[in-house]
Amino acid sequence: MSALNGDKSRFNRERKQKIARRQRTRELLKREATERKSPDVSVPAKGKQVMA
C-alpha cells in the first residue's frame, strides 16, 4: 500500500458496495411506502363487536 495513495482498490470496492447498499435500501423503503398507501382489498376490515 502506498503511503501517498492509500489502498485504492479496497476503497473503490467498499465505495461501490456502499452505493449499492444505499440503492437497495431506498428501493425497499419506496416499495414499503407504496404498499402501505394502497389498501389491501383482499382482507376485509373487521369491526369490534360490542355487547349491549
N, C-alpha and C positions, 0 to 999 in steps of 0.2 A: 504494500500500500504506500502510495506516495504521500509525503508529508504535506506537499502543496495541494495536490488534487484530492486527496482523500480516497475513499473507496467508492468510485463512481458506479461500478456495476451493481453493488449492493444498494446504493442509494436509488438508482433508477428502477431496480426491481421492486424495492419497497414502495417507491413513489407510484408505480403503476398499480401495485396491489391496493394502495390506499384509495386511488382514484376509482378502481373497480368496485371496492367495498362501498364507497360513498354512493356510486351509481345504483348498486343493488339495494342499498338502504333507502334511497329516495324513491325508487320504483316500488318497493314494498310498502312504504308509507303512503304513497299516492294511491296504490291499489287498495289498501285498507281504508283510506278516506272515502274512496268512491263506493266501496262495498257498504260502508256504514250509512252513506247518504241514501242509497237506493234501498227501499224497504223490501223485505223478503216476503213475497206474496204466497209462497208455498206453506208457510206456517201461520195458521190463523191466530189472531190475538185472543188471549184468554182474559176474561174479566174475573174479578173476585166475586165469589158467591157470598151473599150476605144473608145471614139467618135472621128473620124478622119475628 
